[in-house]
Amino acid sequence: MNTMVLSWLTHYFKRKEEEIVFTEVKIFFDKLTDLYLHIYDHLLEYSQINELCSDILNQIGYFFERVGAGEFYFILFSKGDLKRCDRLTRWMIDKIYNIIHYYSGLDENERRIELREREDNIRATQTQGFEKKTVILSNILNKESIKRYGENRLIQVGQAFQRIFHNLLSLNDAAYNHLLAEIDFTKHFVEFLKINYHFIVSAIRTQTDTIHIMANYAEESRLRLKIFEKLLKSSSEDL
């Protein structure tokens, strides 16, 4: 469905007068966005345990990214309806928090492997051979924090929403800068950095960073760096 809508949108804009088509498409997109927000919120609690639900949410995230971070961003974020833009951006911020808290909001004691225990395991490995090493590695890989990070089914959605914010910052437009300042985007961005910093420190402390820091995390780090760069280059002092 997403591909069909986006193809129709591209074709429609080429055939119609821009001012007329914008009004027509805006009405359609507002209704579609409301529907997608409702579906997302309704399925969210099942997304990590049901593959169909997570697939649907990932498709919604993909759709928002294609529009909000692409050439038709002005339909999703119309300057003539900043109140709606405010609601949508706050909703995306909330969903990013939900996604990153999935793997970082775990009990601290569960995430840590004491260094002394780990050293004892290594010594035992050296004396008891390959079988013991396999058991130790299996225990580490089955730690809940590692499993949850690796199995977080909505990482791509979080990245999609971050790309949308990156696009809005890249425009460096007064109206969008004001919008982002109103929702305290910079404050939330700093919180995202703190949460992920804490997560990485925990991974390094437990010497499981090579297991935790996968391709997904590398992409998230790249996105955060690009967003930080746009914040520094912004013409808005409020941001």
N, C-alpha and C positions, 0 to 999 in steps of 0.2 A: 504493500500500500504506500509506504514512504516514497519508494522510487517513482511510483505512478504520480503521486502528488507533486513531487519535485520536477518531474518531466513536464507535467501539465503547466506548472507555474512558469517554467522557462519559456515554453511555447506560447503561453497566454500573454506574457509581457511583450513578446515580439509582435503580436498581432493587434494589440489594443492601444488606445491612447493611455499614456501612463497615469494621468490623473484619475481617469475613470476606472481603470483596472485596479489601481491601488485601493480605492474605496471598496470595490467588489471583493478583492482578494483579502483585504483586511477583515471584513466581516466573516469570511470563510475561515481564515486563520485563527481569529479570536475564538470561534466555536470549536475548532479542532484542538487548539491549545487547551481550552477548558476541559475538553474530553480527555486529552492525554494526561493532564494534571490529575484529574479524578482517577483515571485508571492506575497511574503510577502510585498515588497515595493508597489506593485500595489494595494493590498487589505487593506493596513494599515489604510487609511483614512476612510474606511467603517467598520472597525473591532468593533468599540464601538456601532454601531447602527444596524449592521446586524449579526445575530447569525451564519449564515453559514460562513461568512468571518472570524469571531473570532474563530470558530471551526477549520477552515483551518490553521490559524496562530498558534493556539495552537498545532496542529498536527505537524507543521513544527518545532516549538520549542521543542516538545517531541522527534522528530527524531534527531535533532542536539544534544540534551542532551544524548540520548541513545548512540550515536556514540562518541561525543566529551568528555563526562564524563564517558565513559565506556571503555571496553577493546580494542576497535578499534579507540581510539583517534588519533593514529598516521596516520590514513588514512585522517581524516579531517584536522589534523595539521601535515603535512609532513615536516620534517626537511629539505628535499630536495627542498622545495618550500616555503621558509619563506616569500616571497613577497605575495603569496596568503594567507598565514596565517595572515599576517599583515592586509590585506584587510578585511578578515573575522572577526578578533577580533575587529577591529575598527567599523565594521558594527554592531556587537553585543553590543558594548559600546553605540553606537548611539541609538539602539533600547531600551536599558535599560533606558536611559535618557527619551526617548519618553514615556515609560510606567510609570515611577515614576512622570513625570511632569503632567501626566493626572489628578492626584488627588491632586498634590501639587502646581500647577501653577495657582491656582484660586485667584481671587481678595481678598486681606486680609479682607476688610470690610465685604465681604459676609460670611466669615468663622467664624466671631466672634459674640458671644452673650454676650453683656455687662453684667457684674456681677450684676449691679444694676437692670437691666431689669429682669434678672433671679431670683433675690431675690424677686422682686415684683410679679413675676409669682408664686413663691413658696408660698408666703403669700396669694395670691388669691386662690391658690389651696386648702389651708387649710380651707378657709372660704366658698368656693363654691363647694367643694366635688369632687367626682370621675370624673364627666363629664369634669370639667375644667382641671384636670390633664391629661386626655386623649387628650384634644385639645393641651395642651402645648407639650406633648411628640410627638404628630403627627407633630407639627411645627418643632421640633428639628430634627426628623428623615427625614423630607423632605428638610432640608437644602441641597443645591446643593453639598457642599463639602462632606457631609456624603454619599449622594446618589452615587456620582461619585466614591468614594473609594469602597463602597460596590458592585458597578456594574462594576468595572474595569475588563473587560473580558480578559485582557492580563497579569494579575498578574502571572499566571503560566509560561508564556513565559519568563518573567523577571527572575523568579526564576531558570528556566532551564538554561539560559545563565550564571547566577551567579554560578551555579554548575559546568559549564564547566570551568570557570575561576578558581574556587576552585580546580578542578582536575589538571589543568595545574600548579598551584602553588604547589600542593601536590607532583608533580613529582620532583620538585626542580632540574630541568634539566637546564644546562647552556644555551642551545639554546632557550628553552621556557622562561627562566628568562630574557634573552636578548630581546626576542620578546615582553614580557609584559612591560619591561622597555622602549622599543622604542615607544610603544603606550601610555606611561604615565599612565599605569593602576593604580598605587598607587594614582596619582593625581585625576583621575576620581573616584576612590573608596572613597576618602575623600569627594568629591563633593556629591556622593550618600548619605554618612553619614550626611552631612550638610542639604541636602534637607529633609531627613527623620527626622532628629532632629527638624528642623523647623516645620514639619508637626505635630510631637508629642507634641511639646510645644504649638502649636495652639489648639490642641485637649484638652490638660490639662487646658489651659487658659479658654476655653469655657465650661469646665467641661463635655465634650462629649467623653472623652478618653475611657470609657467603651463601647461606641458604635463604635468608630473608630478602636480600637485595637482588631482585630478579629484573627481568626486562621491564616489567610494569613499573617498578619503582624508579628505574632509570628514566623512563618517559615522564613520570610525575615530577621528578627533580628537574628535568629539562623545562617542563611547562612552568614550574614555579620560578625558575631563573628568568624565563622570558617575561613573565608577568612582573617580576621585580624590576626588570629593566624598563618596562613600559611605565611603571609607577614613577621611577626616577626621572624619566624623560617627559612626564606629563606636564602640561602647562598649568594644571590646576594646583594651587597651593593647598586647597582643602584635602586633596588626595595625598 
